[in-house]
């Protein structure tokens, strides 16, 4: 099994569940700054030119949420997907909620504050995306009152997906989680797990250190 990854990206989600599962995998680092994800060799794996990519035998799988759910299904013994169909549906629900309702506005914010060239950034979209995120974060904040995990009484794949998404929000420096104390506590508790990956800010620091920048 190979994981094509770049530290701070959504590949963190896949590394997280692999580490929690304790399964052997080969990590293949793709230098996005050097445009390695746009090389002909990588584009044969993922024509979209995005990370992560998981290669498991003859299966080549992209999209971090799909990969996390696949791995949870492949290794059922740890119970990262509930066997009860209703709870499993809830795990799917919150996984998709994280990827669509929370990650999508955070990604818009990142693009228009840091990723796009300055001449392409739209300040008004940052404000709109922030509003969209806050409305959906409030929904999740209410859901997480008195809960240790997003579904049921034990950790599921949805928690790995969600915790990374909240970390994405935390590095925008726009105070997106300022009014969400339950989500902040939840995120910190998730990243305190022994097999948790580096947080996004730590991963960027590690990259800068390795390149001497």
N, CA, C and O of each residue as an XYZ file, in Angstrom:
852
protein
N       0.842     -1.180      0.000
C       0.000      0.000      0.000
C       0.886      1.242      0.000
O       1.822      1.343      0.794
N       0.588      2.189     -0.894
C       1.349      3.433     -0.979
C       0.413      4.624     -0.773
O      -0.709      4.649     -1.279
N       0.904      5.613     -0.016
C       0.182      6.865      0.146
C       1.024      7.978     -0.450
O       2.106      8.287      0.047
N       0.522      8.573     -1.514
C       1.158      9.749     -2.100
C       0.604     10.959     -1.362
O      -0.605     11.192     -1.342
N       1.518     11.736     -0.747
C       1.076     12.761      0.182
C       1.953     14.005      0.108
O       3.045     14.000     -0.461
N       1.432     15.061      0.703
C       2.188     16.285      0.967
C       1.694     16.778      2.318
O       0.504     17.040      2.494
N       2.606     16.903      3.267
C       2.292     17.061      4.683
C       1.049     17.841      5.084
O       0.165     17.285      5.735
N       0.956     19.140      4.707
C      -0.155     19.940      5.243
C      -1.494     19.727      4.558
O      -2.495     20.300      4.988
N      -1.542     18.931      3.516
C      -2.756     18.831      2.711
C      -3.736     17.809      3.284
O      -3.518     17.252      4.360
N      -4.809     17.577      2.549
C      -5.828     16.617      2.969
C      -5.287     15.192      3.095
O      -5.954     14.321      3.653
N      -4.098     14.959      2.585
C      -3.484     13.650      2.783
C      -3.268     13.359      4.260
O      -3.081     12.206      4.647
N      -3.292     14.411      5.094
C      -3.217     14.233      6.546
C      -4.311     13.296      7.032
O      -4.072     12.462      7.905
N      -5.497     13.426      6.479
C      -6.614     12.568      6.903
C      -6.297     11.091      6.688
O      -6.578     10.247      7.539
N      -5.711     10.803      5.542
C      -5.415      9.415      5.202
C      -4.278      8.888      6.070
O      -4.350      7.775      6.591
N      -3.238      9.686      6.220
C      -2.137      9.277      7.113
C      -2.682      9.006      8.511
O      -2.267      8.048      9.163
N      -3.599      9.833      8.971
C      -4.142      9.674     10.315
C      -4.785      8.305     10.499
O      -4.454      7.579     11.437
N      -5.704      7.953      9.604
C      -6.386      6.673      9.804
C      -5.424      5.502      9.600
O      -5.561      4.477     10.267
N      -4.463      5.633      8.699
C      -3.469      4.571      8.537
C      -2.671      4.370      9.821
O      -2.418      3.238     10.233
N      -2.281      5.468     10.445
C      -1.529      5.368     11.697
C      -2.389      4.790     12.813
O      -1.901      4.007     13.628
N      -3.647      5.162     12.858
C      -4.556      4.626     13.870
C      -4.803      3.132     13.640
O      -4.926      2.359     14.591
N      -4.872      2.743     12.381
C      -5.076      1.329     12.056
C      -3.827      0.503     12.347
O      -3.916     -0.692     12.630
N      -2.667      1.147     12.276
C      -1.426      0.424     12.503
C      -1.032     -0.481     11.354
O      -0.315     -1.461     11.553
N      -1.495     -0.160     10.145
C      -1.157     -0.978      8.989
C       0.089     -0.410      8.305
O       0.331      0.796      8.337
N       0.863     -1.284      7.696
C       2.081     -0.859      7.008
C       1.725     -0.162      5.699
O       0.845     -0.610      4.964
N       2.414      0.934      5.418
C       2.237      1.615      4.139
C       3.523      2.349      3.792
O       4.319      2.702      4.663
N       3.700      2.564      2.505
C       4.847      3.327      2.021
C       4.394      4.750      1.749
O       3.463      4.981      0.978
N       5.055      5.694      2.385
C       4.729      7.107      2.175
C       5.580      7.652      1.039
O       6.808      7.560      1.075
N       4.929      8.219      0.034
C       5.619      8.822     -1.106
C       5.327     10.315     -1.078
O       4.211     10.747     -1.365
N       6.345     11.100     -0.728
C       6.156     12.546     -0.620
C       6.199     13.186     -2.001
O       7.123     12.955     -2.782
N       5.190     13.986     -2.284
C       5.093     14.695     -3.559
C       5.330     16.178     -3.294
O       4.616     16.799     -2.507
N       6.327     16.732     -3.950
C       6.704     18.130     -3.746
C       5.763     19.037     -4.537
O       5.954     19.257     -5.733
N       4.757     19.555     -3.858
C       3.800     20.419     -4.554
C       4.420     21.766     -4.912
O       4.084     22.355     -5.939
N       5.327     22.252     -4.062
C       5.989     23.517     -4.369
C       6.814     23.397     -5.643
O       6.960     24.357     -6.399
N       7.352     22.199     -5.869
C       8.119     21.949     -7.081
C       7.274     21.455     -8.245
O       7.809     21.037     -9.272
N       5.948     21.503     -8.087
C       4.991     21.118     -9.133
C       5.078     19.644     -9.497
O       4.712     19.250    -10.605
N       5.559     18.833     -8.570
C       5.672     17.399     -8.856
C       4.305     16.765     -9.071
O       4.195     15.748     -9.756
N       3.262     17.357     -8.493
C       1.912     16.825     -8.663
C       1.366     17.065    -10.070
O       0.322     16.528    -10.439
N       2.082     17.876    -10.850
C       1.685     18.114    -12.234
C       2.582     17.382    -13.220
O       2.481     17.592    -14.429
N       3.458     16.526    -12.711
C       4.351     15.780    -13.594
C       3.572     14.698    -14.343
O       2.550     14.225    -13.845
N       4.038     14.297    -15.536
C       3.332     13.253    -16.291
C       3.158     11.958    -15.507
O       2.120     11.303    -15.604
N       4.174     11.592    -14.731
C       4.074     10.361    -13.963
C       2.979     10.407    -12.928
O       2.226      9.447    -12.763
N       2.886     11.545    -12.215
C       1.844     11.636    -11.192
C       0.461     11.759    -11.825
O      -0.510     11.206    -11.310
N       0.371     12.477    -12.931
C      -0.930     12.655    -13.581
C      -1.496     11.335    -14.101
O      -2.703     11.224    -14.319
N      -0.639     10.335    -14.302
C      -1.146      9.014    -14.661
C      -1.895      8.390    -13.485
O      -2.843      7.628    -13.676
N      -1.459      8.722    -12.263
C      -2.151      8.237    -11.069
C      -3.430      9.016    -10.823
O      -4.489      8.435    -10.583
N      -3.324     10.326    -10.884
C      -4.487     11.172    -10.648
C      -4.500     12.290    -11.676
O      -3.779     13.276    -11.523
N      -5.306     12.153    -12.721
C      -5.353     13.175    -13.767
C      -5.740     14.560    -13.242
O      -5.484     15.568    -13.900
N      -6.360     14.609    -12.052
C      -6.714     15.902    -11.469
C      -5.498     16.607    -10.879
O      -5.559     17.799    -10.578
N      -4.389     15.878    -10.711
C      -3.179     16.491    -10.187
C      -3.286     16.909     -8.742
O      -2.702     17.914     -8.336
N      -4.040     16.133     -7.950
C      -4.257     16.500     -6.556
C      -3.876     15.347     -5.627
O      -3.808     14.187     -6.033
N      -3.636     15.702     -4.390
C      -3.320     14.736     -3.338
C      -4.458     14.685     -2.339
O      -5.207     15.649     -2.183
N      -4.583     13.538     -1.655
C      -3.749     12.344     -1.665
C      -4.170     11.368     -2.752
O      -5.220     11.498     -3.381
N      -3.287     10.372     -2.943
C      -3.615      9.210     -3.755
C      -3.193      7.985     -2.956
O      -2.082      7.931     -2.427
N      -4.084      7.003     -2.872
C      -3.760      5.727     -2.241
C      -3.703      4.657     -3.315
O      -4.630      4.512     -4.112
N      -2.613      3.911     -3.331
C      -2.492      2.767     -4.235
C      -2.468      1.511     -3.374
O      -1.555      1.306     -2.575
N      -3.477      0.685     -3.551
C      -3.601     -0.555     -2.783
C      -3.762     -1.690     -3.782
O      -4.866     -1.966     -4.254
N      -2.639     -2.354     -4.103
C      -2.688     -3.365     -5.154
C      -3.000     -2.710     -6.483
O      -2.294     -1.797     -6.911
N      -4.065     -3.174     -7.144
C      -4.436     -2.578     -8.424
C      -5.475     -1.465     -8.271
O      -5.979     -0.944     -9.266
N      -5.797     -1.100     -7.023
C      -6.737     -0.009     -6.771
C      -5.979      1.298     -6.620
O      -5.075      1.408     -5.792
N      -6.348      2.283     -7.418
C      -5.819      3.639     -7.285
C      -6.983      4.530     -6.890
O      -7.918      4.735     -7.664
N      -6.911      5.058     -5.672
C      -8.052      5.788     -5.131
C      -7.638      7.211     -4.782
O      -6.601      7.439     -4.160
N      -8.466      8.156     -5.193
C      -8.250      9.566     -4.875
C      -9.409     10.064     -4.022
O     -10.363      9.330     -3.765
N      -9.318     11.315     -3.585
C     -10.275     11.983     -2.715
C     -10.134     11.478     -1.277
O     -10.428     10.319     -0.983
N      -9.684     12.354     -0.401
C      -9.320     11.955      0.960
C     -10.477     11.320      1.730
O     -10.268     10.339      2.445
N     -11.677     11.851      1.601
C     -12.806     11.288      2.345
C     -13.096      9.874      1.865
O     -13.337      8.977      2.674
N     -13.073      9.674      0.552
C     -13.309      8.337      0.009
C     -12.244      7.356      0.490
O     -12.552      6.207      0.807
N     -10.997      7.807      0.545
C      -9.916      6.917      0.974
C     -10.076      6.544      2.440
O      -9.919      5.380      2.806
N     -10.389      7.529      3.281
C     -10.577      7.252      4.709
C     -11.698      6.240      4.915
O     -11.550      5.300      5.696
N     -12.811      6.426      4.223
C     -13.937      5.511      4.381
C     -13.592      4.120      3.838
O     -14.007      3.108      4.402
N     -12.839      4.078      2.750
C     -12.402      2.788      2.204
C     -11.556      2.024      3.217
O     -11.762      0.830      3.435
N     -10.608      2.717      3.831
C      -9.729      2.065      4.796
C     -10.502      1.604      6.032
O     -10.225      0.540      6.585
N     -11.467      2.408      6.456
C     -12.294      1.998      7.593
C     -13.096      0.741      7.262
O     -13.296     -0.123      8.115
N     -13.550      0.653      6.021
C     -14.282     -0.537      5.571
C     -13.352     -1.741      5.441
O     -13.736     -2.862      5.777
N     -12.138     -1.515      4.957
C     -11.217     -2.620      4.704
C     -10.735     -3.263      5.995
O     -10.497     -4.470      6.048
N     -10.593     -2.448      7.037
C     -10.096     -2.959      8.315
C     -11.166     -2.727      9.389
O     -11.063     -1.789     10.179
N     -12.185     -3.578      9.414
C     -13.338     -3.341     10.278
C     -13.091     -3.626     11.760
O     -13.888     -3.216     12.603
N     -12.010     -4.315     12.087
C     -11.836     -4.782     13.464
C     -11.767     -3.646     14.486
O     -12.183     -3.823     15.632
N     -11.246     -2.483     14.084
C     -11.145     -1.366     15.026
C     -12.438     -0.559     15.131
O     -12.545      0.348     15.956
N     -13.402     -0.889     14.302
C     -14.710     -0.255     14.426
C     -14.764      1.193     14.010
O     -15.556      1.960     14.559
N     -13.937      1.596     13.047
C     -13.950      2.998     12.619
C     -15.160      3.335     11.757
O     -15.403      4.501     11.447
N     -15.916      2.315     11.373
C     -17.253      2.539     10.829
C     -18.213      1.661     11.620
O     -17.988      0.456     11.730
N     -19.270      2.229     12.169
C     -20.194      1.445     12.987
C     -20.871      0.345     12.176
O     -21.100      0.488     10.975
N     -21.182     -0.744     12.849
C     -21.912     -1.816     12.171
C     -23.401     -1.523     12.113
O     -24.086     -1.971     11.194
N     -23.903     -0.781     13.077
C     -25.312     -0.398     13.065
C     -25.566      0.534     11.884
O     -24.889      1.555     11.759
N     -26.525      0.210     11.014
C     -26.716      1.011      9.797
C     -27.071      2.471     10.066
O     -26.699      3.348      9.287
N     -27.782      2.739     11.152
C     -28.134      4.133     11.446
C     -26.897      4.927     11.865
O     -26.686      6.054     11.417
N     -26.084      4.321     12.731
C     -24.861      5.007     13.148
C     -23.892      5.157     11.978
O     -23.208      6.173     11.855
N     -23.841      4.139     11.124
C     -22.978      4.240      9.944
C     -23.447      5.373      9.041
O     -22.632      6.122      8.502
N     -24.747      5.497      8.877
C     -25.281      6.604      8.085
C     -24.890      7.947      8.692
O     -24.583      8.894      7.969
N     -24.902      8.028     10.029
C     -24.483      9.263     10.698
C     -23.005      9.541     10.445
O     -22.615     10.695     10.263
N     -22.181      8.497     10.433
C     -20.756      8.684     10.136
C     -20.568      9.228      8.720
O     -19.747     10.116      8.494
N     -21.327      8.696      7.781
C     -21.274      9.226      6.415
C     -21.763     10.675      6.399
O     -21.172     11.541      5.753
N     -22.833     10.912      7.109
C     -23.422     12.261      7.131
C     -22.401     13.308      7.567
O     -22.209     14.318      6.890
N     -21.745     13.059      8.707
C     -20.836     14.066      9.239
C     -19.536     14.133      8.456
O     -18.881     15.175      8.431
N     -19.158     13.041      7.821
C     -17.993     13.084      6.935
C     -18.258     14.018      5.758
O     -17.409     14.835      5.399
N     -19.436     13.893      5.164
C     -19.793     14.743      4.034
C     -20.056     16.175      4.475
O     -19.743     17.119      3.749
N     -20.627     16.337      5.654
C     -20.829     17.679      6.201
C     -19.486     18.398      6.331
O     -19.359     19.566      5.963
N     -18.484     17.689      6.858
C     -17.157     18.286      7.016
C     -16.583     18.709      5.672
O     -16.022     19.798      5.545
N     -16.725     17.846      4.669
C     -16.108     18.101      3.376
C     -16.832     19.161      2.562
O     -16.206     19.850      1.756
N     -18.129     19.303      2.754
C     -18.901     20.241      1.928
C     -19.237     21.525      2.674
O     -18.941     22.618      2.191
N     -19.844     21.406      3.831
C     -20.327     22.590      4.542
C     -19.223     23.339      5.280
O     -19.325     24.551      5.471
N     -18.169     22.639      5.699
C     -17.088     23.298      6.444
C     -15.847     23.515      5.574
O     -15.332     24.630      5.498
N     -15.373     22.473      4.931
C     -14.126     22.598      4.179
C     -14.260     23.529      2.987
O     -13.338     24.283      2.679
N     -15.397     23.480      2.318
C     -15.549     24.276      1.100
C     -15.369     25.783      1.369
O     -14.608     26.427      0.647
N     -16.033     26.365      2.373
C     -15.771     27.784      2.635
C     -14.360     28.048      3.155
O     -13.787     29.092      2.842
N     -13.785     27.140      3.936
C     -12.413     27.331      4.412
C     -11.449     27.353      3.230
O     -10.512     28.151      3.204
N     -11.677     26.480      2.258
C     -10.824     26.449      1.078
C     -10.949     27.737      0.281
O      -9.958     28.239     -0.249
N     -12.163     28.277      0.190
C     -12.345     29.569     -0.487
C     -11.563     30.658      0.230
O     -10.928     31.493     -0.413
N     -11.604     30.656      1.546
C     -10.851     31.639      2.318
C      -9.361     31.491      2.050
O      -8.668     32.483      1.823
N      -8.867     30.263      2.074
C      -7.438     30.031      1.853
C      -7.009     30.519      0.465
O      -5.950     31.129      0.316
N      -7.828     30.249     -0.537
C      -7.471     30.660     -1.887
C      -7.380     32.173     -2.007
O      -6.468     32.700     -2.645
N      -8.342     32.876     -1.383
C      -8.409     34.330     -1.562
C      -7.632     35.115     -0.511
O      -7.693     36.344     -0.490
N      -6.908     34.427      0.353
C      -6.031     35.115      1.307
C      -4.574     34.701      1.166
O      -3.686     35.445      1.583
N      -4.301     33.517      0.580
C      -2.925     33.032      0.573
C      -2.504     32.313     -0.697
O      -1.347     32.423     -1.102
N      -3.402     31.585     -1.333
C      -2.987     30.682     -2.406
C      -2.955     31.361     -3.771
O      -1.961     31.253     -4.488
N      -4.012     32.047     -4.133
C      -4.070     32.694     -5.445
C      -3.125     33.888     -5.506
O      -2.826     34.489     -4.474
N      -2.649     34.241     -6.702
C      -1.904     35.498     -6.842
C      -2.761     36.672     -6.358
O      -3.985     36.652     -6.487
N      -2.119     37.670     -5.815
C      -2.877     38.766     -5.204
C      -3.876     39.402     -6.163
O      -4.966     39.800     -5.753
N      -3.509     39.497     -7.430
C      -4.402     40.141     -8.388
C      -5.654     39.316     -8.671
O      -6.608     39.827     -9.257
N      -5.663     38.033     -8.260
C      -6.834     37.188     -8.485
C      -7.690     37.012     -7.234
O      -8.761     36.408     -7.294
N      -7.232     37.525     -6.123
C      -7.968     37.344     -4.879
C      -9.166     38.294     -4.809
O      -9.102     39.442     -5.249
N     -10.254     37.780     -4.246
C     -11.487     38.570     -4.127
C     -11.823     38.696     -2.642
O     -12.266     37.733     -2.015
N     -11.613     39.869     -2.096
C     -11.825     40.075     -0.663
C     -13.265     39.794     -0.259
O     -13.518     39.261      0.821
N     -14.217     40.154     -1.132
C     -15.623     39.955     -0.795
C     -15.944     38.474     -0.610
O     -16.814     38.129      0.190
N     -15.259     37.601     -1.334
C     -15.539     36.173     -1.203
C     -15.041     35.639      0.134
O     -15.596     34.675      0.661
N     -14.005     36.254      0.685
C     -13.541     35.851      2.013
C     -14.629     36.101      3.046
O     -14.900     35.250      3.893
N     -15.243     37.260      2.972
C     -16.308     37.595      3.916
C     -17.499     36.661      3.760
O     -18.078     36.221      4.753
N     -17.866     36.357      2.522
C     -18.995     35.458      2.281
C     -18.689     34.044      2.767
O     -19.531     33.389      3.382
N     -17.475     33.587      2.481
C     -17.089     32.242      2.909
C     -17.042     32.152      4.428
O     -17.452     31.144      5.003
N     -16.549     33.189      5.075
C     -16.513     33.213      6.540
C     -17.921     33.110      7.108
O     -18.159     32.367      8.060
N     -18.845     33.849      6.529
C     -20.241     33.778      6.975
C     -20.807     32.384      6.794
O     -21.486     31.868      7.682
N     -20.534     31.768      5.653
C     -21.036     30.413      5.390
C     -20.469     29.418      6.396
O     -21.193     28.571      6.919
N     -19.171     29.528      6.661
C     -18.547     28.606      7.609
C     -19.135     28.769      8.998
O     -19.478     27.779      9.643
N     -19.254     29.992      9.464
C     -19.728     30.223     10.828
C     -21.131     29.657     11.036
O     -21.438     29.128     12.105
N     -21.972     29.768     10.027
C     -23.331     29.252     10.161
C     -23.320     27.735     10.332
O     -24.061     27.197     11.154
N     -22.485     27.049      9.562
C     -22.434     25.595      9.648
C     -21.642     25.120     10.876
O     -21.951     24.075     11.449
N     -20.635     25.879     11.271
C     -19.894     25.529     12.482
C     -20.800     25.616     13.702
O     -20.651     24.840     14.646
N     -21.729     26.549     13.687
C     -22.676     26.666     14.800
C     -23.562     25.425     14.900
O     -23.911     24.991     15.998
N     -23.922     24.860     13.748
C     -24.703     23.615     13.745
C     -23.916     22.498     14.409
O     -24.441     21.772     15.253
N     -22.661     22.367     14.024
C     -21.823     21.312     14.591
C     -21.517     21.564     16.066
O     -21.446     20.626     16.859
N     -21.336     22.823     16.426
C     -21.085     23.160     17.831
C     -22.236     22.679     18.716
O     -22.011     22.127     19.793
N     -23.459     22.892     18.258
C     -24.620     22.423     19.035
C     -24.639     20.904     19.098
O     -24.950     20.319     20.136
N     -24.306     20.271     17.983
C     -24.303     18.807     17.950
C     -23.283     18.220     18.917
O     -23.523     17.168     19.510
N     -22.149     18.889     19.078
C     -21.057     18.341     19.871
C     -21.189     18.619     21.363
O     -20.335     18.189     22.139
N     -22.220     19.318     21.779
C     -22.406     19.573     23.209
C     -22.528     18.249     23.959
O     -23.418     17.448     23.675
N     -21.632     18.024     24.915
C     -21.674     16.809     25.720
C     -21.188     15.569     25.018
O     -21.344     14.466     25.541
N     -20.594     15.720     23.831
C     -20.131     14.558     23.066
C     -18.606     14.505     23.044
O     -17.940     15.539     22.984
N     -18.064     13.292     23.093
C     -16.630     13.111     22.902
C     -16.307     12.886     21.428
O     -15.238     13.273     20.955
N     -17.240     12.258     20.702
C     -17.040     11.946     19.291
C     -18.271     12.369     18.508
O     -19.352     12.541     19.072
N     -18.097     12.533     17.209
C     -19.181     13.088     16.413
C     -20.329     12.102     16.228
O     -21.469     12.512     16.009
N     -20.032     10.788     16.315
C     -21.062      9.757     16.146
C     -20.927      8.743     17.271
O     -19.846      8.195     17.488
N     -22.001      8.493     17.977
C     -21.994      7.447     18.991
C     -21.036      7.716     20.129
O     -20.737      8.868     20.442
N     -20.554      6.648     20.751
C     -19.716      6.755     21.946
C     -18.265      6.368     21.710
O     -17.491      6.264     22.661
N     -17.888      6.154     20.459
C     -16.504      5.793     20.166
C     -16.059      6.469     18.882
O     -16.875      6.941     18.091
N     -14.752      6.504     18.693
C     -14.193      7.206     17.539
C     -14.550      6.483     16.242
O     -14.604      5.254     16.195
N     -14.790      7.262     15.201
C     -15.079      6.711     13.877
C     -14.252      7.450     12.838
O     -13.583      8.437     13.143
N     -14.308      6.958     11.609
C     -13.615      7.618     10.508
C     -14.032      9.074     10.377
O     -13.230      9.919      9.980
N     -15.280      9.369     10.708
C     -15.764     10.742     10.600
C     -14.970     11.693     11.479
O     -14.815     12.865     11.136
N     -14.464     11.208     12.607
C     -13.688     12.067     13.500
C     -12.358     12.471     12.878
O     -11.929     13.613     13.042
N     -11.698     11.563     12.168
C     -10.437     11.911     11.520
C     -10.666     12.958     10.426
O      -9.878     13.890     10.259
N     -11.745     12.783      9.699
C     -12.088     13.737      8.641
C     -12.422     15.095      9.237
O     -11.945     16.124      8.758
N     -13.228     15.098     10.264
C     -13.697     16.340     10.853
C     -12.595     17.099     11.580
O     -12.483     18.316     11.433
N     -11.781     16.395     12.364
C     -10.748     17.076     13.143
C      -9.769     17.804     12.225
O      -9.366     18.929     12.520
N      -9.384     17.174     11.114
C      -8.492     17.844     10.167
C      -9.168     19.086      9.575
O      -8.525     20.121      9.407
N     -10.449     18.985      9.262
C     -11.176     20.116      8.689
C     -11.203     21.280      9.671
O     -11.034     22.432      9.271
N     -11.411     20.993     10.941
C     -11.396     22.059     11.946
C     -10.007     22.670     12.075
O      -9.874     23.871     12.311
N      -8.970     21.847     11.920
C      -7.611     22.389     11.948
C      -7.387     23.309     10.757
O      -6.717     24.334     10.886
N      -7.941     22.958      9.596
C      -7.893     23.861      8.442
C      -8.479     25.219      8.803
O      -7.923     26.263      8.464
N      -9.608     25.185      9.495
C     -10.254     26.438      9.896
C      -9.396     27.226     10.872
O      -9.372     28.456     10.838
N      -8.695     26.512     11.742
C      -7.933     27.191     12.794
C      -6.724     27.936     12.255
O      -6.261     28.883     12.891
N      -6.196     27.535     11.090
C      -4.999     28.196     10.570
C      -5.318     29.381      9.666
O      -4.398     30.007      9.140
N      -6.582     29.703      9.471
C      -6.932     30.846      8.636
C      -6.684     32.169      9.347
O      -6.596     33.209      8.694
N      -6.570     32.152     10.676
C      -6.342     33.347     11.493
C      -7.500     34.339     11.394
O      -7.317     35.542     11.579
N      -8.675     33.827     11.105
C      -9.869     34.672     11.039
C     -10.809     34.416     12.206
O     -11.949     34.882     12.205
N     -10.335     33.680     13.198
C     -11.175     33.422     14.361
C     -12.402     32.601     14.053
O     -13.455     32.803     14.658
N     -12.281     31.675     13.120
C     -13.460     30.919     12.697
C     -14.021     30.041     13.812
O     -15.212     29.730     13.810
N     -13.184     29.642     14.760
C     -13.649     28.777     15.846
C     -13.763     29.532     17.163
O     -13.901     28.921     18.223
N     -13.707     30.845     17.098
C     -13.717     31.648     18.330
C     -14.978     31.433     19.154
O     -14.928     31.438     20.384
N     -16.097     31.247     18.488
C     -17.375     31.082     19.190
C     -17.784     29.613     19.285
O     -18.955     29.301     19.502
N     -16.827     28.728     19.125
C     -17.121     27.289     19.133
C     -16.228     26.568     20.136
O     -15.350     25.805     19.733
N     -16.429     26.790     21.428
C     -15.546     26.162     22.417
C     -15.581     24.642     22.387
O     -14.553     23.998     22.598
N     -16.745     24.058     22.128
C     -16.835     22.590     22.086
C     -16.006     22.030     20.931
O     -15.378     20.980     21.066
N     -16.006     22.724     19.806
C     -15.232     22.251     18.663
C     -13.738     22.397     18.911
O     -12.956     21.542     18.497
N     -13.334     23.471     19.583
C     -11.911     23.646     19.887
C     -11.423     22.556     20.836
O     -10.345     21.995     20.639
N     -12.210     22.258     21.857
C     -11.832     21.204     22.805
C     -11.764     19.858     22.101
O     -10.839     19.076     22.322
N     -12.747     19.597     21.255
C     -12.797     18.338     20.494
C     -11.566     18.198     19.602
O     -10.931     17.143     19.578
N     -11.229     19.255     18.874
C     -10.084     19.206     17.970
C      -8.783     18.961     18.737
O      -7.965     18.137     18.328
N      -8.596     19.667     19.835
C      -7.379     19.490     20.630
C      -7.295     18.070     21.188
O      -6.217     17.477     21.229
N      -8.428     17.533     21.612
C      -8.439     16.168     22.145
C      -8.103     15.158     21.059
O      -7.389     14.189     21.314
N      -8.605     15.372     19.861
C      -8.310     14.463     18.762
C      -6.822     14.481     18.429
O      -6.219     13.425     18.239
N      -6.233     15.656     18.358
C      -4.822     15.748     17.997
C      -3.903     15.348     19.143
O      -2.695     15.218     18.944
N      -4.444     15.153     20.323
C      -3.641     14.655     21.445
C      -3.520     13.135     21.429
O      -2.782     12.563     22.232
N      -4.234     12.483     20.526
C      -4.154     11.030     20.436
C      -2.729     10.614     20.055
O      -2.075     11.300     19.269
N      -2.245      9.497     20.606
C      -0.852      9.094     20.371
C      -0.483      8.914     18.901
O       0.663      9.144     18.514
N      -1.451      8.504     18.082
C      -1.144      8.253     16.678
C      -1.645      9.357     15.749
O      -1.732      9.166     14.536
N      -1.969     10.493     16.317
C      -2.416     11.617     15.495
C      -1.259     12.140     14.646
O      -0.104     12.058     15.063
N      -1.550     12.669     13.472
C      -0.500     13.238     12.623
C      -0.121     14.634     13.102
O      -0.698     15.151     14.059
N       0.850     15.237     12.430
C       1.182     16.632     12.702
C       0.000     17.520     12.341
O      -0.719     17.263     11.375
N      -0.184     18.549     13.119
C      -1.177     19.554     12.742
C      -0.646     20.357     11.560
O       0.548     20.321     11.261
N      -1.526     21.068     10.900
C      -1.162     21.751      9.665
C      -0.020     22.740      9.884
O       0.941     22.756      9.114
N      -0.116     23.561     10.922
C       0.936     24.549     11.180
C       2.271     23.870     11.459
O       3.317     24.342     11.014
N       2.236     22.771     12.188
C       3.466     22.028     12.477
C       4.046     21.417     11.206
O       5.263     21.393     11.023
N       3.182     20.930     10.341
C       3.643     20.339      9.082
C       4.312     21.384      8.206
O       5.323     21.095      7.565
N       3.766     22.597      8.167
C       4.406     23.671      7.406
C       5.753     24.039      8.004
O       6.714     24.278      7.273
N       5.831     24.087      9.335
C       7.115     24.386      9.974
C       8.146     23.309      9.642
O       9.310     23.617      9.384
N       7.722     22.058      9.650
C       8.630     20.977      9.312
C       9.127     21.085      7.880
O      10.294     20.808      7.602
N       8.240     21.492      6.963
C       8.654     21.675      5.578
C       9.656     22.809      5.442
O      10.656     22.677      4.737
N       9.391     23.923      6.113
C      10.322     25.055      6.041
C      11.691     24.678      6.611
O      12.732     25.068      6.082
N      11.661     23.914      7.698
C      12.912     23.488      8.315
C      13.714     22.581      7.399
O      14.938     22.687      7.320
N      13.010     21.679      6.699
C      13.693     20.734      5.824
C      14.281     21.393      4.589
O      15.255     20.902      4.018
N      13.675     22.530      4.170
C      14.156     23.225      2.969
C      15.041     24.404      3.327
O      15.615     25.039      2.443
N      15.159     24.705      4.631
C      15.994     25.814      5.066
C      15.432     27.165      4.775
O      16.175     28.142      4.679
N      14.090     27.250      4.628
C      13.463     28.553      4.341
C      12.776     29.098      5.562
O      12.194     30.182      5.511
